[in-house]
Amino acid sequence: MRFWGHDGAMEAAFFVSEEALSRLQPNVVGEAGLLAAFDASRQLIYAAATKVYARGPRGSYDLISTDF
């Protein structure tokens, strides 16, 4: 699942792995399930994205299961 965050005028691309979404919401099935898992875990995902982003500038940021 890909989403974008903003830091002032800067835009950062984030990718949440399927494994990470499954860890946040067990028993996820199919694309609709992944979207629902993302929506249900949005606050946790944003918190993890903030931590990963703070590690330093990159072209994009991957959020994996160990980030949660």
C-alpha positions in Angstrom: 0.0 0.0 0.0 1.5 3.3 -1.0 0.7 6.7 0.5 2.3 10.1 0.6 3.1 12.4 3.6 4.0 16.0 3.7 6.6 17.9 5.7 5.9 21.5 4.9 6.4 21.8 1.1 8.2 18.5 0.9 6.4 15.3 -0.1 7.5 11.9 0.9 6.3 8.5 -0.5 5.7 5.6 1.9 5.1 1.9 1.2 3.5 -0.4 3.7 4.2 -4.0 3.0 1.5 -6.6 2.8 3.2 -8.5 5.7 3.1 -5.4 7.9 -0.6 -4.9 7.2 -1.2 -8.5 8.0 0.6 -8.1 11.3 -1.5 -5.1 12.2 -4.7 -6.8 11.2 -4.5 -10.6 11.2 -6.6 -12.6 8.8 -6.4 -10.0 6.0 -7.7 -11.5 2.7 -7.5 -9.8 -0.7 -7.1 -6.2 -1.8 -10.3 -5.1 0.0 -9.0 -6.6 3.2 -5.6 -4.8 2.8 -7.4 -1.5 2.2 -9.5 -2.1 5.3 -6.4 -3.0 7.4 -4.8 0.2 6.2 -7.8 2.3 7.2 -8.2 0.6 10.6 -4.5 1.0 11.4 -4.0 4.5 10.0 -2.8 6.1 13.3 -0.3 3.3 13.9 0.9 3.6 10.3 1.3 7.3 10.6 3.3 6.9 13.8 5.6 4.4 12.2 6.0 6.6 9.1 7.0 9.5 11.4 9.7 7.4 13.0 11.1 6.0 9.7 11.0 9.5 8.1 13.0 10.9 11.1 15.9 8.5 10.3 16.9 10.7 7.4 16.1 11.8 3.8 15.4 9.1 1.2 13.6 8.9 -2.1 10.9 6.7 -0.5 10.3 4.9 2.7 9.3 1.3 3.3 7.3 0.4 6.4 7.9 -3.3 7.2 6.4 -5.5 10.0 9.3 -4.7 12.4 8.5 -1.0 12.2 5.3 -1.7 14.1 
